[in-house]
Amino acid sequence: MRILRLCTRLPPLPGGMETHISQLSKEQNKIGRNVTIYFNAGDKLSHNDIRVTKLPLYKSKPRFIGIIIFYLFVYLRLLVNKEKFDVVHFHGDWSSLVFAGLIKKTVDGKKIIITIHDELSQNIWSRRALSLMLNQVDIVFSTGYRSADQISNLTSKKVMIQPSGIQNIFFEKLPRTFNKESFQVIVVANLVEKKNLDILLEIAREINFYNFIIVGDGPKKEELQRKIEDLNLSNIQILGYKNHKELHSLYYESDIFMLTSKKEGTPTAMLEAMACGLPILISNVGGVKSILGSHNFIVKSNDKKYFIDKLNELLEKKDCLEEISNYNISIAEKYNWKNVAKNIDKLIFDIT
């Protein structure tokens, strides 16, 4: 069974979608699926994979133009290569599907699948375009609960919800100290506008008895660093990109995982932090409350006051931290990548 997976970016470029594509493909190859990835930037996972162009189309502004051009390159390359595939799996939004019908016909595909990794744009034309493009899709996946609801309003097709998985390293336990005198908050995110990290600086300014570390890179890094220096904030650091081993250690050195995003699918970093036994403090995005138990902390309104209140509440519950930690580790177990990939694969090949 041959699968053609199409995406603009692969690791080591950072991002939850990039990691999802990489891990899903590795796991499917392990169970005998023959996966080939056509991509724009990053590293091959196997000798089958093809970088269709070295032009950095994923950096184009507006973004959808670069994506459409990338899929045009994919279509032309497939015409030349004359490869045949049973399944074509797209990752992205409506712009990823512009050439979907032509690609399916060119490779003699039996199914078109799309996985949508984020909440939908509020732009009415973007939503109408997605509604139209979904007519040619056989299976629709969403990594988030809220985005699944949004997609369901645009199509009569059933939308399957499947969050991304957690890599094995994050299930490796290290010693953790509870009831410490000082607390460290870890934020793991691409440094982009939707992560709403400016609010984090305001929070750090008001509660200087917490230390904050930001792990990640992106276009807002220099701006955020400049603001930290201008505000003379000594309790917050931007550490930049960290590999999985380094990130695993940082989770265990920290006491709380926090995310202030305006929108998400299901944040992979949140699941990783749960596997490492961290309590979660997060804005109400992507249907996270469908995963998190009541022992975690979800901020209904994305306002610094609510985050500060929840941080103070958590500080008062120091005696419960070990119990929270154990709960989150047990919840995270079902999101091990091996289990997630098997579930996705089963859904793909069970649905006719």
For each residue, the residues with C-beta under 8 A, 3 or more apart:
1: 32 33 34 86 87 349
2: 33 34 35 36 84 85 86 87
3: 28 33 34 35 36 85 86 87 88 89
4: 36 38 83 85 87 88 89 103 107 109
5: 21 24 25 35 36 37 38 89 91
6: 37 38 39 71 74 88 89 90 91 96 103
7: 10 17 18 21 37 38 39 40 90 91 92
8: 39 40 41 57 58 66 67 70 92
9: 13 15 17 18 39 40 41 42 58
10: 7 13 18 21 22 37 39 41 42 43 44 45 49
11: 14 18 19 22 42 43
12: 42 43
13: 9 10 18 41 42
14: 11 18 190 216 217 218 241
15: 9 18 19 190
16: 19 20 117 143 164 265 267 268 269
17: 7 9 20 21 91 92 117 118
18: 7 9 10 11 13 14 15 21 22 42
19: 11 15 16 22 23 164 167 268
20: 16 17 23 24 91 115 117 143 164 165 268
21: 5 7 10 17 18 24 25 37 91
22: 10 11 18 19 25 26 45
23: 19 20 26 27 164 165 167 337 340 341
24: 5 20 21 27 28 165 337 340 341 344
25: 5 21 22 28 29 35 37 45
26: 22 23 29 30 45
27: 23 24 30 31 337 338 340 341 342 345
28: 3 24 25 31 33 35 341 345
29: 25 26 32 33 34 35 45 46
30: 26 27
31: 27 28 341 342 345
32: 1 29
33: 1 2 3 28 29 345
34: 1 2 3 29 48
35: 2 3 5 25 28 29 45 46 48
36: 2 3 4 5 46 48 49 50 83 85
37: 5 6 7 10 21 25 44 45 46 48 49 50
38: 4 5 6 7 49 50 52 74 77 78
39: 6 7 8 9 10 42 49 50 51 52
40: 7 8 9 51 52 53 55 56 57 58 70
41: 8 9 10 13 51 56 58
42: 9 10 11 12 13 18 39
43: 10 11 12
44: 10 37 47 49 51
45: 10 22 25 26 29 35 37 49
46: 29 35 36 37 49
47: 44
48: 34 35 36 37
49: 10 36 37 38 39 44 45 46
50: 36 37 38 39 77 81
51: 39 40 41 44 54
52: 38 39 40 70 73 74 77
53: 40 57 70 73
54: 51
55: 40
56: 40 41 59 60
57: 8 40 53 60 66 67 69 70 73
58: 8 9 40 41 63 66 67 70
59: 56 66
60: 56 57 63 65 66 67 69
61: 65 66
62: 65
63: 58 60 66 67 95
64: 67 68 93 94 95
65: 60 61 62 68 69
66: 8 57 58 59 60 61 63 69 70
67: 8 57 58 60 63 64 70 71 92 95 96
68: 64 65 71 72 95 98 99
69: 57 60 65 66 72 73
70: 8 40 52 53 57 58 66 67 73 74
71: 6 67 68 74 75 95 96 98 99 103
72: 68 69 75 76 99
73: 52 53 57 69 70 76 77
74: 6 38 52 70 71 77 78 99 103
75: 71 72 78 79 99 102 103 106
76: 72 73 79 80
77: 38 50 52 73 74 80 81
78: 38 74 75 81 82 83 103 106 107
79: 75 76 82 106
80: 76 77
81: 50 77 78
82: 78 79
83: 4 36 78 107
84: 2 107 108
85: 2 3 4 36 88 107 108 109
86: 1 2 3 109 110 111
87: 1 2 3 4 109 110 111 113 348
88: 3 4 6 85 100 103 104 107 109 111 112 113
89: 3 4 5 6 113 114 115 348
90: 6 7 96 97 100 112 113 114 115
91: 5 6 7 17 20 21 96 114 115 117
92: 7 8 17 67 95 96 114 116 117
93: 64 96 116 118 120 121 126 130
94: 64 97 98 126 129 130 132 133
95: 63 64 67 68 71 92 98 129
96: 6 67 71 90 91 92 93 100 114
97: 90 94 100 112 114 130 133 134 136 137
98: 68 71 94 95 133
99: 68 71 72 74 75 102 103
100: 88 90 96 97 103 104 112 133 136 137
101: 104 105 136
102: 75 99 105 106
103: 4 6 71 74 75 78 88 99 100 106 107 109
104: 88 100 101 107 109 112 136
105: 101 102 108 109
106: 75 78 79 102 103
107: 4 78 83 84 85 88 103 104
108: 84 85 105
109: 4 85 86 87 88 103 104 105 112
110: 86 87
111: 86 87 88 138 139 348 351
112: 88 90 97 100 104 109 136 137 138 139
113: 87 88 89 90 137 138 139 140 141 348
114: 89 90 91 92 96 97 134 137 139 140 141
115: 20 89 90 91 141 142 143
116: 92 93 120 140 141 142 143 147 151 265
117: 16 17 20 91 92 143 144 164 265
118: 17 93 143 144 147 263 264 265
119: 144 146 147 150 263 264 265 285 286
120: 93 116 126 127 130 147 150 151
121: 93 126 127
122:
123: 126 127
124: 127 128
125: 128 129
126: 93 94 120 121 123 129 130
127: 120 121 123 124 130 131 154
128: 124 125 131 132
129: 94 95 125 126 132 133
130: 93 94 97 120 126 127 133 134 151 154
131: 127 128 134 154 155
132: 94 128 129 135
133: 94 97 98 100 129 130 136 137
134: 97 114 130 131 137 140 151 154 155 157
135: 132 155
136: 97 100 101 104 112 133
137: 97 100 112 113 114 133 134 140 157
138: 111 112 113 351
139: 111 112 113 114 160 347 348 351
140: 113 114 116 134 137 151 155 157 158 159 160
141: 113 114 115 116 159 160 161 162 344 347
142: 115 116 145 147 148 151 159 160 161 162 265
143: 16 20 115 116 117 118 147 161 162 163 164 265 266 286
144: 117 118 119 147 148 161 163 264 265 266 285 286 287
145: 142 148 149 161 266 286 287 288 290
146: 119 149 150 285 286 287
147: 116 118 119 120 142 143 144 150 151 265 286 287
148: 142 144 145 151 152 159 160 161 287
149: 145 146 152 153 287
150: 119 120 146 147 153 154
151: 116 120 130 134 140 142 147 148 154 155 159
152: 148 149 155 159
153: 149 150
154: 127 130 131 134 150 151
155: 131 134 135 140 151 152 159
156:
157: 134 137 140
158: 140
159: 140 141 142 148 151 152 155
160: 139 140 141 142 148 347
161: 141 142 143 144 145 148
162: 141 142 143 340 343 344 347
163: 143 144 265 266 268 271 291 335 340
164: 16 19 20 23 117 143 265 266 268 271 335 340
165: 20 23 24 271 335 336 337 338 339 340 341
166: 170 171 268 271 272 275 332 335 336 337
167: 19 23 170 244 272 337
168: 171 172 336 337
169: 172 244 245 248
170: 166 167 244 248 251 272 275 276 332
171: 166 168 275 332 333 336
172: 168 169 248
173: 277
174: 248 249 252 276
175: 252
176: 252 277 325
177: 180
178: 318 321 322 325
179: 318 319 321
180: 177 183 255
181:
182: 209 211
183: 180 209 210 211 255 256 315
184: 210 211 212 213 253 254 255 256
185: 210 211 212 213 254 255 256 257 258 281 311
186: 212 213 215 250 251 254 256 257 258 273 278
187: 197 200 212 213 214 215 216 257 258 259 260
188: 214 215 216 247 257 259 269 272 273
189: 192 195 197 214 215 216 259 261 269
190: 14 15 195 216 217 218
191: 195 197 214 216 217 218 219 220 221 224 238
192: 189 195 218 219 220
193: 196 220
194: 261 262 263
195: 189 190 191 192 220 259 260 261 262
196: 193 199 200 260 261 262 283 302
197: 187 189 191 200 201 214 220 224 260
198: 201 202 224 227
199: 196 202 203 260 302 303 304 307
200: 187 196 197 203 204 212 214 236 258 260
201: 197 198 204 205 224 227 228 231 233 236
202: 198 199 205 206 304
203: 199 200 206 207 212 304 307 308 311
204: 200 201 207 208 210 212 233 235 236
205: 201 202 208 231 233
206: 202 203 304 308
207: 203 204 210 308 311 312
208: 204 205 234 235
209: 182 183
210: 183 184 185 204 207 235 311
211: 182 183 184 185 235 236
212: 184 185 186 187 200 203 204 235 236 237 258
213: 184 185 186 187 236 237 239 250 254
214: 187 188 189 191 197 200 224 236 237 238 239
215: 186 187 188 189 239 240 241 242 247 250
216: 14 187 188 189 190 191 238 240 241
217: 14 190 191 221 240 241
218: 14 190 191 192 221
219: 191 192
220: 191 192 193 195 197 223 224
221: 191 217 218 224 225 238 240
222: 225 226
223: 220 226 227
224: 191 197 198 201 214 220 221 227 228 238
225: 221 222 228 229 238
226: 222 223 229 230
227: 198 201 223 224 230 231
228: 201 224 225 231 233 236 238
229: 225 226 232
230: 226 227
231: 201 205 227 228
232: 229
233: 201 204 205 228 236
234: 208
235: 204 208 210 211 212
236: 200 201 204 211 212 213 214 228 233
237: 212 213 214
238: 191 214 216 221 224 225 228
239: 213 214 215 242 250
240: 215 216 217 221
241: 14 215 216 217
242: 215 239 246 247 250
243: 246 247
244: 167 169 170 247 248
245: 169 248 249
246: 242 243 249 250
247: 188 215 242 243 244 250 251 272
248: 169 170 172 174 244 245 251 252 276
249: 174 245 246 252 253
250: 186 213 215 239 242 246 247 253 254
251: 170 186 247 248 254 257 272 273 276 278
252: 174 175 176 248 249 276 277
253: 184 249 250
254: 184 185 186 213 250 251 257 278
255: 180 183 184 185 278 279 321
256: 183 184 185 186 278 279 280 281 311 314
257: 185 186 187 188 251 254 269 270 273 274 278 279 280 281 282
258: 185 186 187 200 212 280 281 282 307
259: 187 188 189 195 264 267 269 270 280 281 282 283 285
260: 187 195 196 197 199 200 282 283 302 307
261: 189 194 195 196 264 267 282 283 285
262: 194 195 196 283 285 302
263: 118 119 194 285 286
264: 118 119 144 259 261 267 285 286 288
265: 16 116 117 118 119 142 143 144 147 163 164 286
266: 143 144 145 163 164 270 271 286 287 288 291
267: 16 259 261 264 270 271 282 285 286 288
268: 16 19 20 163 164 166 271 272
269: 16 188 189 257 259 272 273
270: 257 259 266 267 273 274 280 282 288 291
271: 163 164 165 166 266 267 268 274 275 291 332 335
272: 166 167 170 188 247 251 268 269 275 276
273: 186 188 251 257 269 270 276 278 280 328
274: 257 270 271 277 278 280 328 329 331 332
275: 166 170 171 271 272 328 329 332 333 335
276: 170 174 248 251 252 272 273 329
277: 173 176 252 274 325 326 328 329
278: 186 251 254 255 256 257 273 274 325 328
279: 255 256 257 295 296 297 314 321 324 325 328
280: 256 257 258 259 270 273 274 288 292 296 297 328
281: 185 256 257 258 259 296 297 299 307 310 311 314
282: 257 258 259 260 261 267 270 285 288 292 296 297 298 299
283: 196 259 260 261 262 298 299 302
284: 288 289 298 299 300 302
285: 119 144 146 259 261 262 263 264 267 282 288
286: 119 143 144 145 146 147 263 264 265 266 267
287: 144 145 146 147 148 149 266 290 291
288: 145 264 266 267 270 280 282 284 285 291 292 298
289: 284 292 298
290: 145 287
291: 163 266 270 271 287 288 331
292: 280 282 288 289 296 298 331
293: 296 327 331
294:
295: 279 320 323 324 327 328
296: 279 280 281 282 292 293 324 328
297: 279 280 281 282 310 313 314
298: 282 283 284 288 289 292
299: 281 282 283 284 302 303 306 307 310
300: 284 306
301: 306
302: 196 199 260 262 283 284 299 306
303: 199 299 306 307
304: 199 202 203 206 307 308
305: 308 309
306: 299 300 301 302 303 309 310
307: 199 203 258 260 281 299 303 304 310 311
308: 203 206 207 304 305 311 312
309: 305 306 312 313
310: 281 297 299 306 307 313 314
311: 185 203 207 210 256 281 307 308 314 315
312: 207 308 309 315 316
313: 297 309 310 316 317
314: 256 279 281 297 310 311 317
315: 183 311 312 318
316: 312 313
317: 313 314 320 321 324
318: 178 179 315 321
319: 179
320: 295 317 323 324
321: 178 179 255 279 317 318 324 325
322: 178 325 326
323: 295 320 326 327
324: 279 295 296 317 320 321 327 328
325: 176 178 277 278 279 321 322 328 329
326: 277 322 323 329 330
327: 293 295 323 324 330 331
328: 273 274 275 277 278 279 280 295 296 324 325 331 332
329: 274 275 276 277 325 326 332 333
330: 326 327 333
331: 274 291 292 293 327 328 334
332: 166 170 171 271 274 275 328 329 335 336
333: 171 275 329 330 336
334: 331 339
335: 163 164 165 166 271 275 332 339 340
336: 165 166 168 171 332 333 339 340
337: 23 24 27 165 166 167 168 340 341
338: 27 165 341 342
339: 165 334 335 336 342 343
340: 23 24 27 162 163 164 165 335 336 337 343 344
341: 23 24 27 28 31 165 337 338 344 345
342: 27 31 338 339 345 346
343: 162 339 340 346 347
344: 24 141 162 340 341 347 348
345: 27 28 31 33 341 342 348 349
346: 342 343 349 350
347: 139 141 160 162 343 344 350 351
348: 87 89 111 113 139 344 345 351
349: 1 345 346
350: 346 347
351: 111 138 139 347 348
352:
